[in-house]
C-alpha cells in the first residue's frame, strides 16, 4: 500500500477506513442489482452412485469436482492492495481506473466519486472573478 512507507503509524487506521468505505459501497451496489432466481440443475444421465469419488468417467471429465484441493480467497480489495495492476509514476490515474474499472468494480465506483471532486475551488473562483469584471 502506498501509505505504508510514508505513514507507517497510521496504516491500520487507513485500512479500517478504506475497508469501511468499501463495505458500504459493496452493500449499496448489491442492493441496486436485481434479485436472480436460483438455478435449477437438470437431472444428469450418469449414474452418480457408482462413481461418486471419481473425477472422470470414460470419455467424460468432471470440470467441477465436489471438493477443491485448494481454495484461494481473493477479494477485490486484496487484489488491489497486492499491486497486481501497477501504474508507472507518470501514469494518468483517471486513465488507469478507466482501463481497470472492470477488474475492480467496487473500487472503480469509489474512484469515480472521489476523483470527480475538484481538489481546489480555484476554477470556480476564477469563473466568478471573470464574471465580476
N, C-alpha and C positions, 0 to 999 in steps of 0.2 A: 504494500500500500504506500502511496506517495507520502503520507503523513508520518510514517514510521521513522524516517531519518531526521525529519525536522522537528516534529512534535512528539517525541517518544513518550513523554509523561502523559499525554492526552489521548494516546491511541485507543485505549479501552473505551473511553467516553465517546470518541468519534465513531468507533464501530457500533456502539449501542445506538447512537443517534441515527446512523445510516441504516441499521437493521430495523429500527422503529419506522422510519420513513418508507423503507422497502416493504415491510409487512402491511402498513396502511394502504399503500398503493396496490399491492397484490390483492388484498381483500376487496378493494374498490373495483379493480379490473374484473375479478371473479364475479362480483355482483352484477356487472354490466353484461356479462356473457349469458346467452340463453341457456336454459337447462336442456341437456340432451337426455333422451330416454336410454335406459340400459340396453345393451346389445344382447340379443338372444342368440346363443350359439346353436347352429343346426346340428342334429344328431349325426354322428360320424358312422361310416360304414365299417371301420375296422373294429376288431374285437379287442377292446382295451383290457379285458381281464387276463388274457393270455400273456401279453407283452407289456405289462404295466411299467416295468423298470427299464425297458429298452428305449433308446432314443431313436433307433432306426428299425424299420420293419421291411425287409426285402428292398423293393425299389423306392419306398417312401422314406423320408427323413423328417424327424420332428425338429423343426426350427425353433420351437418354443418349449424347451424341456420344463418339467414341473418345478424342479429345484435348480436354481442357478448356482454355479460354484462360487462365483464372486459377484457381489452386487456393489457397484460403486455409486455412492450417493454424491451427486454433483449438482449443486444448486446454482442458480444464475449468479447470485452474489459471490459465491466461492469462485466460480469460473472467472468473473471479472477481477476479483482481488488477486487471483493467481497470475494475472497478466498474460493470458493465453493469446490475446489480440493486442500486441503492443502498438504504440504510436511513437513516431520519432519526435524529437524535441521541437522541430519546426512544423509539426503537423497541425492541421486545422481540426479543432475539437468538434465543431459542428459537422464537418465532413466525415469525421470518424464515426460519429453517432449516426449519421445518415446511412453509412455503409453497414454498421453493426447493430442497427435497431432490431433486426430480426433475431440476432443471436442473444440479445438481452432485452426482451420486450418490456419488462417492468422498469428496469433501469433506463431504458430508452425513453419511456414515458416521463420519468422523473427528469431526465436530461432535457427533454423538450420544454418542460415547465421552467426549470431553473436557468437554462441557457437563453431562454427568450427574454428574461428580465434584463433591463438595462443596468450596467454596472454603475452608471452615474446619471445624474439628471442634466448633464451638460448639453445634450442635444435639445432637450425640452427648453432649457433656459435660453439657448441661442435662438430658438424659434420665437419665443416671446420677446426677446430683445430686438430681433429684426422686425417684428410686427409693431413694436412701440415706436420705432424710428420712422 
